[in-house]
Amino acid sequence: MIALFWVLCALVSFVIAAVAVGSVTGVQAQRPMRAVYVVEDAIDYVADHLPPDVAAQISYDDVRAVIEAHIAYMSRRGLASPRTFDTVADDLVVVDEDEPLAWVLGEVEDRDLSDEQVVIVLRAEGEFQRSIGAVGSALGDDPVGDE
């Protein structure tokens, strides 16, 4: 009799655990994957995707300086956080098209970089952000559709 009681307790515990895990798994499966921006990965991606003439003129440290300045700008505007997605501002942030570029150029003016080189690095960083799903269409989405 006692053995039957323990078997029933174990069975009920298993069912409760299975339902709890199943419901959490179902909720997580419906959420979009969050993009994680890793600075080292961004630097590697940008350096690998620079045009050869620009890559021959600037260093990894220059690429790092531009990317870190851009991240600092986004953080100041509430568009990025070193912690989690939940700490990013939910408010609508309107930014002039040229403001981020002007801010980054001001931050890296002590380096021997032309404005064109900074623009090329920022464009490559934008491609990296799209490749990880941080901006634009989510990973695996076809932005054009089936036409």
C-alpha positions in Angstrom: 0.0 0.0 0.0 2.8 2.4 0.9 4.6 1.5 -2.3 1.5 2.4 -4.3 1.3 5.7 -2.5 4.9 6.5 -3.4 4.4 5.5 -7.0 1.3 7.8 -7.3 3.2 10.7 -5.7 6.1 10.2 -8.2 3.6 10.1 -11.1 1.8 13.2 -10.0 5.1 15.0 -9.5 6.2 14.0 -12.9 3.0 15.2 -14.5 3.2 18.6 -12.7 6.8 19.0 -13.8 6.0 18.0 -17.4 3.1 20.5 -17.7 5.2 23.3 -16.2 8.2 22.7 -18.5 5.9 22.2 -21.5 4.1 25.5 -20.9 7.3 27.5 -20.4 8.9 25.9 -23.5 5.8 26.7 -25.5 5.9 30.4 -24.5 9.6 30.6 -25.2 9.1 29.0 -28.7 6.7 31.8 -29.6 9.1 34.6 -28.8 11.4 35.9 -31.4 15.1 35.2 -30.9 16.9 38.1 -29.3 20.0 39.4 -31.1 23.1 39.5 -29.0 25.6 42.1 -30.2 29.2 40.9 -29.3 31.7 43.7 -29.9 34.5 41.2 -30.8 32.3 39.5 -33.4 31.3 42.9 -34.8 34.9 43.9 -35.2 35.8 40.7 -36.9 32.8 40.9 -39.2 33.5 44.5 -40.1 37.2 43.9 -40.7 36.5 40.9 -42.9 33.9 42.9 -44.9 35.8 46.1 -45.6 36.8 46.8 -49.1 40.5 45.8 -49.7 41.7 49.4 -50.2 40.1 50.5 -46.8 41.3 47.4 -45.0 44.9 48.2 -46.1 44.6 51.7 -44.6 43.0 51.2 -41.2 43.8 48.9 -38.3 41.6 46.7 -36.0 42.1 49.4 -33.4 40.6 51.9 -35.7 37.6 49.6 -36.4 37.2 49.0 -32.7 37.3 52.8 -32.0 34.6 53.5 -34.6 32.4 50.6 -33.4 32.8 51.5 -29.7 32.0 55.2 -30.5 28.8 54.1 -32.3 27.8 51.8 -29.4 28.4 54.7 -27.0 26.2 56.9 -29.1 23.4 54.4 -29.2 23.7 53.8 -25.4 23.5 57.6 -24.8 20.3 57.7 -26.9 18.8 54.8 -25.0 19.0 52.5 -28.1 21.5 50.0 -26.6 22.4 48.6 -23.2 25.3 46.6 -22.0 23.0 44.5 -19.9 19.7 43.1 -21.3 17.1 44.0 -23.9 14.7 44.9 -21.1 16.9 47.8 -20.0 16.7 49.6 -23.4 14.2 52.5 -23.5 10.8 51.6 -24.9 10.2 55.3 -25.8 10.2 56.3 -29.4 13.6 57.8 -30.2 13.8 60.1 -33.2 17.3 60.6 -34.5 18.4 62.9 -37.4 19.9 60.8 -40.2 23.3 62.5 -39.9 23.5 62.7 -36.0 25.1 59.3 -35.3 27.7 59.8 -38.0 28.5 63.3 -36.8 28.8 62.1 -33.2 31.1 59.2 -34.2 33.2 61.4 -36.3 33.7 63.7 -33.4 34.6 60.8 -31.1 37.3 59.4 -33.5 38.7 62.7 -34.7 42.0 62.1 -32.9 42.6 59.1 -35.2 44.0 59.3 -38.7 40.7 58.3 -40.3 38.9 60.0 -43.2 35.2 60.6 -43.0 34.8 58.1 -45.9 36.6 55.4 -44.0 34.3 56.0 -40.9 31.2 55.8 -43.1 32.4 52.5 -44.7 33.1 51.0 -41.2 29.6 52.1 -40.0 28.0 50.6 -43.1 29.8 47.3 -42.5 28.6 47.4 -38.9 25.1 48.0 -40.1 25.4 44.8 -42.3 26.6 43.0 -39.2 23.6 44.2 -37.2 21.3 43.0 -39.9 23.1 39.6 -40.1 22.4 38.9 -36.4 18.9 40.2 -36.6 19.5 43.3 -34.4 18.0 45.6 -37.0 15.8 45.1 -40.1 14.2 41.8 -40.7 14.5 39.0 -38.2 16.9 36.2 -39.0 15.5 33.9 -41.6 12.7 36.3 -42.7 12.5 37.2 -46.4 12.0 41.0 -46.5 10.8 40.8 -50.1 8.4 37.9 -49.8 7.4 35.4 -52.4 7.0 37.5 -55.5 
